[in-house]
């Protein structure tokens, strides 16, 4: 009976430790994700110093054929 109790106790400690480890690692990943998102927002709010002169909105010459950029923005329908 004491060996059974000892085995269950050790198994409980190991499983509890694993659960605690998973929870703490998920919290750490969530914190890193929030920090990365905040950094991305700050980068987006700052004006671009070296903006490319080639970045222009594509317009299709034939109005029946949508431009490539129209596909990314929902199209003209």
C-alpha positions in Angstrom: 0.0 0.0 0.0 2.8 2.4 0.8 4.5 1.8 -2.6 1.3 2.5 -4.4 0.8 5.7 -2.5 4.4 6.7 -3.1 4.1 6.0 -6.9 0.8 8.0 -7.1 2.4 10.9 -5.2 5.5 11.0 -7.5 3.3 10.8 -10.6 1.2 13.7 -9.3 4.2 15.8 -8.6 5.7 15.1 -12.1 2.4 15.8 -13.9 1.8 18.9 -11.8 5.2 20.2 -12.7 4.6 19.6 -16.4 1.3 21.4 -16.3 2.9 24.3 -14.5 5.7 24.3 -17.0 3.3 24.4 -19.9 1.3 27.3 -18.4 4.4 29.4 -17.7 5.7 28.8 -21.2 2.4 29.8 -22.7 2.4 33.0 -20.6 6.0 33.8 -21.8 5.1 33.3 -25.4 2.0 35.5 -25.0 4.2 38.2 -23.5 6.7 38.0 -26.3 3.9 38.2 -28.8 2.5 41.3 -27.2 5.9 42.9 -27.2 6.4 42.1 -30.9 3.0 43.5 -31.7 3.7 46.7 -29.9 7.1 47.0 -31.7 5.3 46.4 -35.0 2.8 49.2 -34.2 5.6 51.6 -33.3 7.3 50.8 -36.6 4.2 51.4 -38.6 3.5 54.7 -36.9 6.9 56.1 -37.7 7.3 57.7 -41.1 9.4 55.9 -43.7 12.7 57.7 -44.3 13.6 55.8 -47.5 10.3 55.3 -49.2 10.7 53.7 -52.6 9.6 56.0 -55.5 8.4 52.8 -57.3 5.7 52.0 -54.8 2.6 53.4 -56.5 -0.9 52.1 -56.6 -1.4 50.0 -59.7 -4.2 51.1 -62.0 -5.5 49.0 -64.8 -5.7 50.7 -68.2 -8.6 48.6 -69.3 -11.5 49.1 -66.9 -12.8 45.6 -67.7 -9.6 44.0 -66.3 -8.8 44.6 -62.6 -5.3 45.4 -61.6 -3.3 43.0 -59.3 -3.8 45.4 -56.4 -7.6 45.2 -56.8 -7.5 41.5 -56.0 -5.9 42.2 -52.7 -8.4 44.9 -51.7 -11.6 43.1 -52.5 -11.9 43.8 -56.2 -14.4 46.1 -57.9 -17.5 44.1 -57.5 
